[in-house]
Amino acid sequence: MEKLRVAVIGCGSIAQYRHLPEYKGNQHVEIVAVCDINEARANETAEKYGAQAYTSYEELLTNVQVDIVSVCTPNYLHAPVSIAALNAGNHVLCEKPMATSNDEAKAMIEAAKNNEKKLMIAHNQRFVASHKKARQLIENGELGKIYSFRTAFGHGGPEGWSIDGKDSWFFEKEKAFVGAMGDLGVHKSDLLRYILGEEIVEVGAFVETNAKDFSNVDDNAVCVLKTETGIIGTLAASWGYSKEDNSTIIYGGKGVMRLEDNPTYSMVIQYANGEVAKYELGKIQSNDEGGQNTSFVIDHFVESVLQDQEPLVTGEEGMKSLQVILAALQSSETKQIVKISEL
Ligand SMILES: NC(=O)c1ccc[n+]([C@@H]2O[C@H](COP(=O)([O-])OP(=O)(O)OC[C@H]3O[C@@H](n4cnc5c(N)ncnc54)[C@H](O)[C@@H]3O)[C@@H](O)[C@H]2O)c1
């Protein structure tokens, strides 16, 4: 069988750590082109992967015929690059946060539909072993009725991650649009929707900039969320945590489930009857050492294209997870609780 042809647009950290090596490791695809506005970076990456180098994504999309495009650019380019790639007849795997507004997200979904191409948003938290098991157990009623949750994603900030360090676009509002809430918060809104199997309908939030004095985006947020059946809980996203926290706690009538809250046991369930179940399911990916060494996102998307199946995180899913973040930003600005249906 002929291999699917892949182009990766944006050759920064997420491309270097995940997309490029995971495409390379997938026997069904070949990387044929890469693009970065930083010419040296584009050339170096192209050489490493035996691909053609471009500094303009428009040129790449006009000049090379591919099947799959990964969009690994700063946030403000997700919608324009994805739409251009879909209109050029490619399937698109776009990084999170999907877009910078509801309208952009809708336009991406529309472009996928009009061109009959697949669009997936790279919400990798759904592919973490403990999170997958949590969804199953909750669905099976293992925790009884769910009343509340607490989820957090925080670390010291993207200056230790982005290929451009402290000079990164992550700290510029015009390019990032949203800070820790878009970097980390949206992972958790997506995760909550996934493991609870419910939509979030109302949001209240404090979204602050108080951790990085050189940046003009939010870097420390706490949100209160309510789901459609009335489950309430908190979501925190921060670049002000000196030690990474990527944990989620679900409180049910029959027990409390702790996810990624223990260095050895990625799931611990403390039952109301006193029993404790500990599961060693493999570690979550982390900026710290020792996380799982694949995101599963790339393989899943390739499989979706090959099998002509909808990917787990469609454009619609990405948009719903983004809406929670948009509602939080609005709530923090207006000091009001925001209904997602009224966004
Ligand atoms: N799924 C995850 O867990 C995860 C983790 C980190 C980052 N991300 C997302 O991935 C995206 C990229 O983040 P990153 O960490 O790789 O950032 P980065 O700063 O390391 O890299 C971004 C790259 O994009 C390039 N770029 C900028 N403008 C461009 C343009 N017009 N055309 C082509 N390339 C351009 C930059 O030169 C840079 O090389 C962001 O949206 C981020 O939110 C996702």
The ligand as a Tripos MOL2 file, in Angstrom:
@<TRIPOS>MOLECULE
LIG
   44    48     1     0     0
SMALL
NO_CHARGES

@<TRIPOS>ATOM
      1 N1         -0.8040   18.9390   22.7020 N.am      1 LIG1
      2 C1          0.0850   19.3990   23.5740 C.2       1 LIG1
      3 O1          0.2450   18.8560   24.6490 O.2       1 LIG1
      4 C2          0.8830   20.6200   23.2340 C.ar      1 LIG1
      5 C3          2.0670   20.8760   23.9120 C.ar      1 LIG1
      6 C4          2.7940   22.0130   23.5620 C.ar      1 LIG1
      7 C5          2.3420   22.8680   22.5820 C.ar      1 LIG1
      8 N2          1.1610   22.6080   21.9490 N.ar      1 LIG1
      9 C6          0.6350   23.5150   20.9190 C.3       1 LIG1
     10 O2          1.4100   23.4020   19.7440 O.3       1 LIG1
     11 C7          1.4990   24.6520   19.0850 C.3       1 LIG1
     12 C8          2.9850   24.9910   18.8630 C.3       1 LIG1
     13 O3          3.6070   25.0620   20.1310 O.3       1 LIG1
     14 P1          5.1500   24.7550   20.3740 P.3       1 LIG1
     15 O4          5.2710   24.4080   21.7910 O.co2     1 LIG1
     16 O5          5.6580   23.8470   19.3580 O.co2     1 LIG1
     17 O6          5.7480   26.2320   20.1360 O.3       1 LIG1
     18 P2          7.2210   26.6430   19.7310 P.3       1 LIG1
     19 O7          7.3940   28.0560   20.1140 O.co2     1 LIG1
     20 O8          8.2090   25.6620   20.3000 O.co2     1 LIG1
     21 O9          7.2340   26.4690   18.1450 O.3       1 LIG1
     22 C9          6.4060   27.2080   17.2820 C.3       1 LIG1
     23 C10         7.0510   27.2110   15.9110 C.3       1 LIG1
     24 O10         6.1610   27.7990   14.9610 O.3       1 LIG1
     25 C11         6.9560   28.5620   14.0640 C.3       1 LIG1
     26 N3          6.1330   29.5390   13.3450 N.ar      1 LIG1
     27 C12         5.7000   30.7550   13.7630 C.ar      1 LIG1
     28 N4          4.9910   31.3550   12.7900 N.ar      1 LIG1
     29 C13         4.9790   30.5100   11.7340 C.ar      1 LIG1
     30 C14         4.4350   30.5850   10.4170 C.ar      1 LIG1
     31 N5          3.7750   31.6570   10.0040 N.pl3     1 LIG1
     32 N6          4.6130   29.5320    9.6000 N.ar      1 LIG1
     33 C15         5.3090   28.4380    9.9780 C.ar      1 LIG1
     34 N7          5.8710   28.3200   11.2280 N.ar      1 LIG1
     35 C16         5.6940   29.3500   12.0810 C.ar      1 LIG1
     36 C17         8.0190   29.1800   14.9560 C.3       1 LIG1
     37 O11         9.1270   29.6890   14.2310 O.3       1 LIG1
     38 C18         8.3620   27.9990   15.8500 C.3       1 LIG1
     39 O12         9.3950   27.2110   15.2920 O.3       1 LIG1
     40 C19         0.7910   25.6580   19.9870 C.3       1 LIG1
     41 O13        -0.5040   25.8970   19.5150 O.3       1 LIG1
     42 C20         0.7120   24.9630   21.3320 C.3       1 LIG1
     43 O14        -0.4180   25.3390   22.0900 O.3       1 LIG1
     44 C21         0.4420   21.4940   22.2470 C.ar      1 LIG1
@<TRIPOS>BOND
     1     1     2 1
     2     2     3 2
     3     2     4 1
     4     4     5 ar
     5     4    44 ar
     6     5     6 ar
     7     6     7 ar
     8     7     8 ar
     9     8     9 1
    10     8    44 ar
    11     9    10 1
    12     9    42 1
    13    10    11 1
    14    11    12 1
    15    11    40 1
    16    12    13 1
    17    13    14 1
    18    14    15 2
    19    14    16 1
    20    14    17 1
    21    17    18 1
    22    18    19 2
    23    18    20 1
    24    18    21 1
    25    21    22 1
    26    22    23 1
    27    23    24 1
    28    23    38 1
    29    24    25 1
    30    25    26 1
    31    25    36 1
    32    26    27 ar
    33    26    35 ar
    34    27    28 ar
    35    28    29 ar
    36    29    30 ar
    37    29    35 ar
    38    30    31 1
    39    30    32 ar
    40    32    33 ar
    41    33    34 ar
    42    34    35 ar
    43    36    37 1
    44    36    38 1
    45    38    39 1
    46    40    41 1
    47    40    42 1
    48    42    43 1
@<TRIPOS>SUBSTRUCTURE
     1 LIG1         1 GROUP 0 **** ****
